Amino acid sequence: MNTLTDFKEWLTKRDKSAETIRSYLAAVKRFISFKQEQTNGPVLVNQTTEEDVQAFVYHLQTKKQYKPASINVMLNALRTYFKYAERNEWIKTNPTTHIESVKNHKQRRDYLTTEEVQQLLNVIDHPIANLIVRTLAFTGLRISECLALEIEDIDFVKNLIYVRKGKGNKPRVLPLSAALKPHLLEYIEGQRSYIKDSQKLFATQKTGGFSAVYINRILNEATAKLGWEKHVTAHTLRHSFASELVRQSVELPKVAALLGHSDFRTVTSIYVHIADEELQKAVELIQL
């Protein structure tokens, strides 16, 4: 019995994305490798204990110095794997049942104000990279979703953006911002019209597309020009989009829908924060 092969087939049938499947399998293999080194022998699923999983987490924290978020991704993979094993009666007790996620004591994430986004756009000279950054800021798209857009995914009549390759292969539809629309139209009717060999919305004659690594490098160079200490990535723009919506009192379920989150509580835990100066202004309203 090859449990990993069965597990992979099960994940595929559940319509998990290729990246999720790869990540889950890699995490389980890493755990098995760790346990093999500890016992110097074969690893049996039904002999795995809670202590084994705790030792693995401790190893990732101390020896590998993984960040809490990375460890929790692996823990989630192990939980799914052992839940599957339990369902198939390969094990009697799930060793991950009482394993808690690693707490992340990192301070709130960096995000940009609308003024800072404009400053960022002002120093990005590459026209298509500039438009990609603008699109991220106006849509809250993940960088992978943005770069996967094709020309036909933009409906300029209905003012809609069709995200066909969302996280977990879940498609969604976004409204096209009136402030973003003319920039996209100008690009498609101008520079983009000369590229015939690619269906990607954001494309160059040479490569037919753009990479997330390149966009993040552009952002890094832009923040250096501005002299910012903030670490700005494509995901920072997604975070900034959500934060601005929350600041403007948009209802959390609507924010979650725009971001492609199935549960609005995710928005509560990740994106809800108000600048310290706004909190200060709020308490100053109380006069006794």
Salt bridges, closest charged atoms under 4 A:
GLU19 OE2 - ARG22 NH2 2.79
ASP52 OD2 - LYS35 NZ 3.28
GLU116 OE1 - LYS230 NZ 3.08
ASP125 OD2 - LYS225 NZ 3.43
GLU145 OE2 - ARG142 NH1 2.66
GLU145 OE2 - ARG172 NH1 2.88
ASP153 OD1 - ARG164 NE 2.38
GLU244 OE2 - ARG247 NH2 3.07
ASP263 OD2 - ARG265 NH2 2.67
ASP276 OD1 - ARG108 NH2 3.33
